Amino acid sequence: MLQSFKMALRSIWGNKMRSFLTMLGIIIGVGAVIILVSIVNGYMSYMIESFTSMGVNRITVSYVAMPSRSIDVDEFYDFYMENPDLYQQMTPTVSVSATVKHGSDTMDSTSVGGYGEEYLDIMGYGIGAGRSLLYSDMASRQKVAFIGDYVAEELYGSAENAVGETIKINGDAYTVVGVAERQTEDAADFDDGCTDDFVWIPYSRAVKLSRNANITSYTFTSWDTDSTDACTEALESFLYDHLLNENLYTVTAMSSLLDSLNEQIGMMSMMLGGIAGISLLVAGVGVMNIMLVSVTERTREIGIRKALGAKRRVILQQFIIEAAVTSTIGGVIGIIFGSLCSTGIGSLIGIEAPPTVGAVIVSFSVSVGIGLIFGFMPASRASKLSPIDALRSD
């Protein structure tokens, strides 16, 4: 076995260019598998982090209010209070199309919305200055606002300066009672439309600004993702009891969207891995062809070895080991190539895409298996050569 391995290395080294071209298909195939799988897995991790930051335990509810069928905000709160074992938090959500001003400064792209007192905890934001919205603000429809750090910086210079100041929303004056902690880490992204560019006001006040008599959107959070299905079913039952029509409402759980996303990305990963695997199959054909050429070139050598008493299994073993060594070396180079490329490509597109252990093991195992499988036919042909016919060969 050791002697056959040494002979395989001498043969590969003696035909460096041919051996490299044989390995090239293996290198590209293994590298392609690692790169594609790593990029897909890196993108999946990025999407999961994005969904997690949005809150995987959130459940959004929206419905269409009909003249004879609508649900009052107090009824939603009653439902929420009746199910403390299912729901951790709840808030009405009212979107408002508004222009934000302070003095001569105007902000057109700022997100303005009406929410309940629990919205800050639902979003997972901290308080940078002042306080958040309170239940008393909702009950008495106070003209108060909780703003993002970007709004505070742009209009007042700092979060501390903003507290107690007046901000105008569609011409109505609101008192800034608090500023959220800064959410945007990258200074380059700290501009219009960033996560810090918002103004929150009490939902009871936002209803008047939106000129809508009914609040038709709500956000709930479950205690954990395991209870999401039960929470969703309870909400759907509550909505159907009031609206009597499944087409009038929508209940969406973030966790279910994440599960669907994982399934789709998993299927994509398998599909791309399979496509990359085709290149390994082509590489195997290349190994077989080169080994057949090698057998033809070394016919006299095989004849001499057989004449000197070499058994068929020794000849078979020699050529199989040579094919396996060729594909193994190609596989190792392919792993290095794929690992470097996946990390580099991930950095270019802004995601972390390190090579996965599974992709490395599978691609390397396939490359070695290809050497053994596609090397068997040339090796078998060599082992079956008659010593006399082999010695007559030119």
N, C-alpha and C positions, 0 to 999 in steps of 0.2 A: 504493500500500500504506500509506504513512504517513498519507495523507489519510483512508483508510478507518479506520485505527486511531484517529485523532483524533475522527472522527465517532462511533465506537463508544464512546469515553470520554464524549463529550458526551451521547450517548443514555442511557448508564448513569447519569450524574450528573443528567440531567434527570428521570429516573424512579427516584429513590433508593430509595423504599420497595419498588417492584416489583422492582428489581434486587436489593435485599437479600434479599427473599423467594425470588427465583430462586436466589441464591447459597447460601441457608440449607441447602438439600438437599445441595449440594456440600460445604459446610463440615462438616455433620454426618457425611456419608459418609466424607470424607477423615479427619476426626478419629477416627471410629470404627475405621477400618482401622488407623491408627497406634496408638491406645490398645490395642486388642485384641492386635495383633501384639507390641507392646512389652511388655505385661504377660505374655503367654505366654513370650516370650523371656527376660524377667527371671526368671520362675519357673523356666524351664529352667536358667538359669545358677545359680540358687540351689540347685536339686536336684543339679546337677553338682558344685558346691562341697561339698554335703553328702556325696555319694558319694565325692568325692575325699578328704575328711577321714576317711572310713571306710576308705579304702585300696582303690583300684580294682584293685590287683594281688593282692588277697586272694582266696583260694579256701577255702570252708568245706566240710567233709565231715561227714556224720552217717550213721550206719548203725544197724540194728536187730540187736542181738546175739541169736543163737539158741543153744540149749543145745549143739548140735553144730557151730555155725558162729559163730565170733567171731574177732576180730583183736586180738592182744595189742599193747600200746603199744610194745613193743620191735620188733615187726614193722613198725609204722608208721615208727619211727625208722630201721630198716634200709632201708626203701623210700626214705625221705628222703635218707639218706646215699648210696644207690646212684644218685641222680639229681641230682648237684650242679649240672648244667648247666640243670636245669629250675626247681629250687626254691631260693629264697634263705633262707627261714626256715620253721620249723614249730613248732607247739606243741599239745599236748593241751589241751582246754578242758572243765572240769568245773564245772557250775553247782551252787551249794549254797544251799539254803534255810536261812538262819541268822539269828540275832540277835546283834548286836555290842554288847558292853558294856565299860565301863571304870569301875570303882568303882560308883557309883550311877547313872551315865549310860548310857542304853540307846538304840541306834539300830536301828529295825526295818526301815527302807526301804533300808538300805545294801546294795549289790550285792556279793555274796561269790562268788568263783570260784577254781578251781585252775588254774594255768597253768604252762608251762615257762619256762625262763630267757630265751627269745627273745621273750616276749610284749610286753615293754616296747618293744623296737625295732619290733615289728609294729604296735603302737598309735601309735608315733611320739611317745611321751611322754619327757620329760626327768626327771632326778632332782633333786628339790628339797633333799633331805637324806638322809644315810645311803647305802645301796646298794640295788640291785635284788635280785631272787631269783637264786640261782646254781644251777648243775648239782649242786653238792654238797648243796644243800638238797633237791633232788629225790631224789638217790640215797640219802640217809640219812633222808628223811622228817622233816626238821626242822620243829618248830613255830615257824615264822617267818612274818611277814606284811609285805607291802608295801602301804601304804595311800594313799588319795587325800588331797589337801590339805584338803578339807572335813572329812573324818573327823579329821585331825590338829588342825584348828582347833577343832572341836566338843569333842573329848575331852581334848586336851592343851594347847590354847591356841596352839600354833604347830608348824610342822614340826620345828624343832630340838628342841623339848621332847618330841616323840613318839618319836624314835629311842631305842631301848633300853628303852622302857616296855612294859608288858604289856597286851595286849588279849584279851578273852575272846570266843570264837566258839562259840556253843552250849554255853557252860560250860567249854570247854577254853581254857587260857591259851596265848597265842602271843606271841612277842617281836617288836615292831615293828623291822624292820631298815632301813626306808627309807620315804620319802615322795615321791610324784610331784610334779613342778612343777604349779602351778595351771593348769588347762585352761580354766576358765570365766572369760571376759573381763568379762562384765557382772556387777557386784556384785549386781544385783537377782535374777539367776538362780543365785546361789551359795547353794543351799539343798538340802533333801532331794531326792534323785533326780538331782542335777546330775552332770556328767561327772567331778567330783572326789569323788563319794560312793561309794567302792568299797574293798574289801579283797581283795588277791590273796594266795593261799597256794600252796605247792607242790602240783602236781596229784597227786602221790603221797599227800599228806596229805588232799587234798580228796576223794579216792575213799572214804576211810574215813568222812568226814563225810556224804557223799551216800549211803552204804550201798549202793553199786553196785559189783559186782565188776569191771565192764568200763567202760573209757572209750570212749564211742561218738561223741565229737565232736572234731574237729581243725580247726586253721586253718593253711593254707599260704600262702606268698606267692611269686609268680613274680618273676623278675628284671625283667621288663617286661610290659606288657599285650599285646605282640605274641606272646608265647609262652604266653598264657593257654590257648588251645585245646589246645596240645600238653600242657600241664600237666594240664588237665582230663581229656583222653583217657587219659593215663598213670594217673591216679588211678582212673578208672572201670575200667580194665583190671585194676589191682591189686585193687580191691574185688570185682570179679566173679570173679576167680580164687579168692578166699577164701570168698565168700558164695554164689556160683553162682546168684544171683537178683537181677535188676536192681531189683526192687521193695523190696529190703532196704536200699538206700543212696541217698543224694542228694549230688551234688557241685554246688555253686553258685559261680560266678565273679562277682565284683562287676562286672567289666568288661562281661560279657554282660547283666547287669541294667541297667547304664548305657546300653548300646546300645539295648536294648528301650525304655527310658524316653525316649531321644532320638527314636526313631521315633514313639512314641505322642504325644509333645509336638509333634513336627513335623507330624503329621497333624492334631492339634488346632489348631495355628496356622493351617494352610491352611484348615481348616473354618471357623474363626472369621473369618479374613480374607475368605473367600467370602461368609459371612453379612453381614459389614459391607459387602462390595462390592455387595450387592443394593441397599443404600441409595443407592449411587452411581448405579445403574441407574435407580432411581426419580427421583433428582435430574435425570438426563438427560432423562427424560420431562417434568419440570417446565421445564427449559430450552427444550425443543422447544415446549411449549404457550405459554410467554411470548413466544418469538420469533414464533410464528404470530399472536399478538395484536398484536405490534409491527408485523408486516407489514400486517395489516388496518388498523391505525391510520395507517400511513404510506403508504397506497396512492396518495394524490394526490402525495405527495413523489416516490414512485417514478415515477409517470407524468410528472411535470415533468422529472425527471432524464433519463428516456428520450427525451422530446420534445426535450431539449436535446442529445441525441446520446450519452448514456451507454450503453455497451455492456452486454450481458447479463452478461459475466464480471465487470464492475465492480460491478454490483448484487449478484451472487452473492458476490463477495469481501467486500463491505461487511457483509452479514448474517452470513456465516460468521465473519469476524473479530470481530464484535460478540458472537456466541455464545461464541467461544473466549476472548475477553477476560473475559467474565462468569464463565466456569467457571475460568479461570486465577486471577482475583482470589479467587474462592471457595476454590480449592485452596490458595492461599498462606495465607489466613486459617485454613483447616482444618488446615494443617500446624502453625501456631502454637498453635491451640487443642488439637490432639491431643498436641503435644509437652509443653505445660504440664500437661495432664490426666494423661498417662501417668506423668510424673515425680511429680506430686502423689499419684496413686493408689498408685504404687509405694512412696512413703514411708509412706503410711497402713498398708499391709499388710506393711511391713517388708522389701521387696525393692527392688533397684535395677532400674528399668524405663525407661531412657532411650530416646528414639525411635531406631529403627534406620534406617540409611541406606537399606536395601532397601525398608522400608515407606514411607518418605517419597517415594522415587523412583517406586515403583509407584503409590501412591495419587495423586501429583501428575500422573503421566503419564496415568493413567486419567481424571482430572478434565478435563485438557485434551482428551484424545481424545473424551470425552463431548460437550464443547462443539462439537468439529468434526463429529462424527457426527450428533448430534441437532440441530445447527444447520443441517445441509445441507438438510434437507427444507424448512424455512421459507425459507431463502435461495434454493433452487431455485424455489419457488413465486413469490417476489418477482421473480426475474429473468425469469420467463416471462410476467409480466403485460403485456398489450397497452397501449401508451401511451394510446390512445384510451379504452379501458375504465377504465384507472386514473384518467384526468383526469375522467371522468364520476362517479367515486365520491364520495360525500358524506363 
